Amino acid sequence: MSKNLPINTLIELAQEELDAATKRLGKLQQERNDVETQLNSLVNYRDEYHARFTASAQQGTTAQTLRNFQAFVDTLDAAINQQRAMLVIADQRIEQAKPEWRQKKQKVGSYEILAARGEAVLAKQAARVEQRQADEFAARAVRMRAERASS
């Protein structure tokens, strides 16, 4: 019905808050995806490095080369563990942001329900006014016909 109802202003403000919360949640999810991609890259690199070293070690290797390999794999494992910890933190941040997003979404929905109810009340009132006017018009028409008939 009316686009200038106060509830529409509240809906717009609540929608802006929801949009901001959605952006924050999306950013956190993107950051999480980036961390997971990096973790997968590290794991794949370690696995490939291990496979290449194992293949070349079959030809024979020195103790120093074996120590260097183990030190590098240990460094990769530490980086993988650090990345896994970052993934857990990223998941926690997402879970912490979800309730705020749900609350903002519920707020918008509540306002929209109130607006719909208000519009239904206004429509019902408008229909009553229109019906009353139609009834009055019909009554006048009947009176005018009756007056013409009696004249």
N, C-alpha and C positions, 0 to 999 in steps of 0.2 A: 504494500500500500504506500505509505509515506516513507520516503527515503531519509527524512530529516528527524526521525525519532531518536531520542537520546540513547536508546538501546543500540542503535546502529553505530553510534560513536564508540560505545563500549566494545562492540564486536570488532570494529576496526582496530582499536587499541589492543585488544586481546589477540587478534590475528597477527599484529606486528610482533607482539611478545612471542607468539607461537613460531613465527617465521625465524626470529632470532634464536630461539631454543633449537629449532630444527637445523639451522646453520651450525650452531655449536656442536650438536650431536653428529652432524654430517662430517664436520672437521675432525672430531675425535675418531670417527670410524675410518676416515681416510688416513689419519695418522697411524691407527692400528694396522690398517692394510699395508702401509709402508713398512712398518716394523716387521710384520709377518713376511713380506716379500724379501726384506733384507735377511731375515732368519733363514728362509728357504734357500736363498742364494749362498749363505755361509755353509749351510749343511751340505748342499750340493757340491760346493767347491771342495769342502773337506773330503767328501766321499770320492770325488774325482781325483783329488790329489793323492788320497790313500791308494786308490786303484792304480794310478800311474806309478806311484812309488813301488807298490807291490810287484807290478809287472817288470819294472826295471831292476828291482832287487833280486829277482830270480836269476839274473845274469851275474849276481855277486855284488856285494857292497862293503864299504868300510865301516868300522865302528863309528867314526866321526860322522859319516853320512847318515847313519842310523840315528845317532844322537840329534843331529840337526833336524832330521825328519820328525823325531818325537817331540822336540822342542816346538817346532812349527805347528804340529798337530795339537799340542797342548795349548798353544796360543789361540788357534782356531776354536778349540773346545771352550776356552774361556770366553771368547767373543760370542760363541753360540749361546753359552749359558747367560751371558749378560743380555743378549738379544731376547732370550726366552723370558727373562725377568722383566724386560721392557714390555714384552707382549702381555704379560700378566697385569702390569700396571695400566697399560692401554685398555685392556678389557675392564679393569676396575673403574677407570674413568668413564667409560661408556655406560657401565651399569649405574654409576652415580648420576649421570646426566639424564638417564631415561625417566626417572620419576618427575623431574621438573618438566620435561617435554610432555609427559602424559598429563600432568596437572594443567599445563597451558592448553593442551588440546581439549581437555574436559571443560575448561573455562569457556573456550570458544563455543563448544557444543552447547553448553548450558545457556549462554547468551543467545545463540541461534534458536534454541527451543523457546526461550522467553519471547524473542522477537516474533516467532511464528505464532505463538499464542496471542500476542498483542495484535498482530495483523488479522488473526481469525476473529478476535473480538471486534476490531474495527470493521471488518467485512460484514460481520453479523449486524452491527449497528447500521451500516450503510444499507444493507438489505432491508432492514426494518423501516428505515426512513423511506426508501424507494417504494416499499410495499404500502406504507401509509399514504404516500403521495398518489400512488396508483389507485388505492381505495378511495381517496378523496376525489380524485378526478372522475372515477366511475360513479361515485355518489352524485357529484355535480351533474354529470351527463344524464343520470336517471332523473334528477330533479328538473333539469332543463327540458327533458322530453315530457315529463309529467306536466310542467307549466305550459308547454306548447300544446299539449293535448287538451288541457283544460281551457285554453283560450279560444 
